[in-house]
Amino acid sequence: MSIADLNAANDDIEAIMADIGVRARAAAKKLATIPTKQKDAALLASATLVRANAGDILEANAKDMEVGRSKGLSAPMMDRLMLDDARIETIAKGIEEVATLKDPVGDVMADWEQPSGLNISRIRVPLGVIGVIYESRPNVTADAAVLCLKAGNAAILRGGSESFHSSRAIFDCLEEGMTAANLPDGAVQIVPTTDRAAVGEMLKGLDGNLDLIIPRGGRSLVERVQNEARVPVFAHLDGLCHVYVDRDADLKMAQEIVVNAKMRRTAICGAAETVLVDKAAADRNLRPIVASLIEAGCEVRGDDATQAADGRVKPATNQDYETEYLDAIISIAVVDDVKDAMRHISEYGSDHTDCIVTENSETAVRFLNEVDSAIVLHNASTQYADGGEFGMGAEIGIATGKFHARGPVGLEQLTSFKYQVRGTGQTRP
């Protein structure tokens, strides 16, 4: 069935989404107390099924790639959309890794006795029902589903039209794995239409059945979710990540970090978009860094000093320093010192991920303490802004807000807590 036929068959969007919400809420109540072994069994079965059905997933992805080409999607968007044997294996391994992680549900976060004799415990509990709205990355289907599930939450997944067939094929494996482990019906659901009205229903909260929304996608999607959602949102708007090369940086290390931070994968939110070079060592560092980027296939846009260092550099405007390129383009500016670098990051950054390259421990500590981003690195590529690289298994996204979750959103971030109070008959005077 084509996407158009499917949308026509699901024309009563409000009723369909309301039913999805009711089923998710019922499932969430059961998932909150399901044993870890049962959840892990579902994940392991799902990983096995993803591998066993790799051919079907690739066939579905070929349909999406064909549609993407016909729509003229950019090269970075096509890279996000594309699956191959290696990426499918990565999906399966990611599911298995989550199964090995400690289940946060029921963890005792704190425990103390009051003078009244009351014993008080703060206990981790699931958030409830989580909606994930994402665009072209089909792997998010698996990442979101298994993290929500392991943390005891029901999930409602709404992928983009670009990845519709791929996401459905991956979801089919997850659904079969959950059924095999006797998890409740509705534990993970995928919205069966690409009609944008379905997103609108999720933003309204599905009659109170949705507890949280996590958007994964471009600026227009995230802005819409943040502006219209009537439920809490974990999100970041832009990934304007910086690498600051300090006067005390090791040049070889700086070159390797800058090139990796930009060029390893240009279309991810942790890709560096701006390099800041300390003026005190610009004569030594600027030209080699620019040359390394250009030799790696990156277009460089820079200020007057950067253009003077290499004639191949194109002029940068203020808009360049505000742009998340998600492509093989980077902006460079020379700054007076670490204070000026932090000023630039504060003015142009998005509170996502920023890095300092330096051998000066005092300067590094200052940068780590004063840069107010979700992730701040010293002598390491910004491409490490990833839950998997943090030992958290898969991640649903990076949150740049300051309430509840910040940085990679993994298992613990998908839980809340409650207080359990035990007494021996106390009454309050």
N, C-alpha and C positions, 0 to 999 in steps of 0.2 A: 504494500500500500504506500502511495506517495505521501509526502508531508501534507500536501493540500487535501488529499482524500482523508487523511487522519484527522486534520483539523476540522473538516466538515463533519466527520463522524462524532466529534467531541464539541459540538457547537454550544452546548449548555455549560459554559465554563464555570459559572458560579456554583451550580449544583455539583459538578465534578470535583471542584476544589474543596467544597464544603465536606463532601464525603471523604476525601483524602485526609482532611484535617481531623474528622471524627475518628477514622481508623487509626491515624497516627497517635492520637491522644490515648486511645484504648491500649495500643501496643506499648506506649511509653510507660503506662502504669505497671504493666507486666515486666518490661525490660529492667525497671529499676531494681528488681529483686532477683533477677535471673542469675544463676551462678556463673562465675568466670569461665569455668570449663565449658559450659554450654555455648557461651559467646565465642570462645576461642575455637570450638569445634566448627561453628558456622564460618569463621574466618578462614580456617585451614581448608575446609571443603570448598569455599569460594575461590581460593588461590588455585587449588587443583583444577577447578572447572575453568578458570581463566586460561590456564595453560592448555587444557584439553580442547578448548574452543577457540584457540588462537586463529585458526583459519577463518572461522565465521566472523571474528572480530575484525580481522584484516579486510575481509570482503565488505563488511559494513563501512569500515573506514575509507575504503576506495570510493564508495558512493559519496561520502562526505567530502573527500578530496576533490572529486569531480565537480561537485556543487560549488566548492570553494573556488576552484579555478574559474568556473563560469561566472561567479560573482566578482572576480578580480580581487580576491583577498591578497593582502600584502604578503611578502615572503616570510616575515616574522609570524604572521597569523597562520600561514600554512604550516610553518614549522611547529607551532603549538598544536595544530590539529592532527598532524601526521603521526601514525602509529606504524611500527615495524616489529619484527620479532624481538629485538632487544628491548624496546619500550614496553611491550606486553610482558616480557619477563620481569622488567622492573616493577610493573604494576603488581604482578603475582608476588614478587619478593616483598614489596611494600606491605601487602596484606599480611603475609606471614610474619613480618617484623612487628606489626601491631599486635598480633596474637602473642608474641613473646613478651610484650611490655606488661608492666605491673598494672593491674586493674585499679584505677583510683577510687572506684565506688566503695564506700564503707571505710576509707582511710580515716584514722583518728588524727586530725590536724593539731589538736591541742586537748589537754585534759587537766582539770584542776579541781581542787576542793575549796569551797567557800567557808567562812567562819560559821555560817548557818548549818554546816554539815552537808550541804548539797554538793553532789559530784556533777560537774558540767563538762561535757565533751563537745567539741566542734567536729562534725562528721561530713565527709564529702558525699554529695548526692548528685544524681544526674540533673541536667538543666530541664529536660523534658522532651519537647518536640523542636527540632532544629530544621529550618529551611535553608537550603543552599542554592543560590542562583548563580550560575556560571555560564561562560561563553564557550570558547572554542577548544578548551583542553578536556578531552574525553577521560583522561586519567583522574580528573577530579571526581568523577563518578565513584570510582573505587576508594580514593583517599577519604572523601567526605563520608561515604557510607560506613566504612569500617571504623573510622575514628568515633563517629557518633555512636555506633553500635557498641563498641568496646567500653565507652563511657556511660553506657546504659540509656542512651537517648534514642528516640525514634527520629528518622530523617526523612525529609521531603526534598527531593532533588529536582531542580529545574535547569536542565542544560540548554545551551543555545541551539538554534536551528543549524548552525554550521557543523556541530558535532552530534546531531540527533541520532543518526544510525549507529555510530560508534558507541555512544553512551548507552543506548538501548541494549546493544550486544553485550557490553560489560555488565550492565544491570541484570540481564537475564542470568548470568553466571552467579551473581551475588544472591539473587532471589532463590535460585535452586539450592545454593549452599545454606541459606537460612532455613529453607524448608527442611533440608536434610537434618538440621540440628534442632528442629522443632521450635524454632523461635516464633513468636506471635505474628499472625498476619498483620501486615501494615507496619512492621518494624522499620523497613526502608521502602519508600515508594518513589517512583519517578513520574513526573508530570507527563501525561500522555499526549501533550499538544505543544506546538511551538507558538500558539496564539499568545500575544503579549498580555492579553487580558488575564491569563493565569498568574502572571507576575503581579498584576494589580491586586488580585485576590490574596496572594501571599502577603503583600505589603499591608493589607488591611488586618492581617492576623488570623484569617480563617476562623472567624467567630470565636476568638479567644483560645484557639487550639494550638497556635504557634507561639513559642516562647522566645525564639531568637532567629534572626536572619543573618547569613553570611554571604555577601556577594563576592564573586571572583570574576573579574573581567575588566573591561575598559572604563575610562573615566565616565562616560555617559551612563553606563549601567550603575556604577557605584554612586554617582551623584543622585540618580533617580531613587535608589534604595535609601540613601541617607536622608533625602528630602521628604520622601513620601511614607516611609515605614512607620507603622504605629506600634511596632515592637522593637526591642533593643537590636542593635546592629554591631557586628564585629567587622571592621573593614579598614582598608587604606585606600585613599583616593589616587595617589601617585607614588611611584617608586623613584623619587629624585635622589639617587644615592651619590655620595661624594667620596673621592679618595684625596686626602690631603697629604702631599709629600713634603715633609718637614725638612728644615735645613740640616738636621742630623740623620737623615734617612740614608740607608745603604742603597746606592743607585741601582745595582743589579736587582736587589729585592724589589725596589720601587717599580722598575720596569716590568718585572714578572707579575707583580700584583696588579698593576694598572691594566696591562693587556688582558690578564685573566678576568679581572673584574668587569671589563667591558665586553670582551670578545668570546668568552667561553660559550655563553648563550645570551645573545643580545636582547631577546624578547621576554626575559623574566624580570620580575619586579626588583630583584636584587642586583641587576646589572648596573654598573656605574654609569652615570650620565655626565658627571663633571669631575675634572681633575683640578685641584688647587695646588700650586707649586710655590713654596716659600721663596721670596725674593732674594733672601740672603744666600741661597745656593742655586738660584736659577741659572747662572752661567754654567754650572756643572751639570745640573739635572734636566733642565727644560728640553734642550735639543734632543738628547737621547730618548727621553720619554715620548716626545712627539714622533720621532723616527720609528720607534718600536710599534706605536699604534698604527702609523701609516703602512708600515711593512706588513702588519697583520691584516690589512684590508679595511682599516677604519678611517672614515672621514673626520678630520679634526677642524674644529672651529675655535678660534681663540681671540684673546685681547691683543692689543698692540705688541706687547712683549712677546707673546707666543708667535704671532705672525713674523716678527723680526727674527725669531730663532729658526724658523723654517718657512721658506717661501711657498710651500704647499698648503699651509694653513689658511683656511678661509676666515673672513672676519666673523666674529661672534657678536650678537646683539643681546640685550637684556632678555629677550624672549628665549634665546637659546639656553640661558641659565635657568629658565623656568620650564624647560621642555623635557618630558620623559620620552626620549627618542624610540626606545625599544627596537633599535636598529644599530647598524655599524656606524654610528655617528657619536661624537663626544665633544663637549666643550671644555676648554682649558682657560684658566685665569691665573695670573701671578698675584699673590697676596703678600702683605707686609710681614706677617708672622702668624703664629698659631691663633692669636686673638682675632686677627683679621679673617683667618680661615673660618673660625667658629661664627664670626659675624655673617660671613657669606652663607654658610650653611643654615643659619637661623633665618636669614632673609629669603633664600631661594629653596631650601630643602623642604621635604615633606614628612619629616620625623620618622622616616623608615629605617634606613641603614647608612651609616657613615663610617669611614675608616681613616686612621692616621698611620702613616709609615714613618717611623722614627726609631733611632737607637737611644734616644734620650728618655729615660724612664719617667722623669718628672714631667716632661712635656706630654708624654703618653697618658699619664695619670690625669693631668689637667683636662686633656681632650676627652677621655673616657668619662670623667665626672661632669663636665660642663656641657657637652653636646647632648641635647635633650631629644634623642631619637630612640626608637624602640630597640634598635640594635646598634651598638657602637663597637668597632673592632680596632685592634692594634696589630699591625703587621700581618694582616690576613685579608684575602679577597672578599669583597662584598657579596660574591656569589655564594658564600657560606650562609647567607640569610635564608635558612631553610630548616624546617623542623626536623627532617631526617638527619641533617648534619649536626643538629643539636642533640641527637640521641633521643628524639621524641617520636621516632617512627615517622609515618606520613604526617602531613599537616593539611589543614583546610585552607589556611591563608596566613597572612601577616596582619596583625591588628596594630594600628598606630594610635588608637585612643588610649586613654589613661585609666579607664574604668573597667574592672574585672579582668580583662585579658589585654596583654600587650606583647608584641612580637609574634613568633610562630604560635599558631593556635593548634595545640595538640590535645591529648587526653585530659590533662588536669584543667586546661582552660575551658573544656566542655562540661565541667562540673561546677556546681555551686556548693553550698554547705548548709547544714542545719545544726541546731543545738539539741543535744539530748541531756536532760537533767534528771538525775536520780536522787531521790530523797528517802527518808526513813519516817515519814509522817509529819514533816515540818509544816507549820502554818505561819504566815507572815504577821508579826506583831504590828 
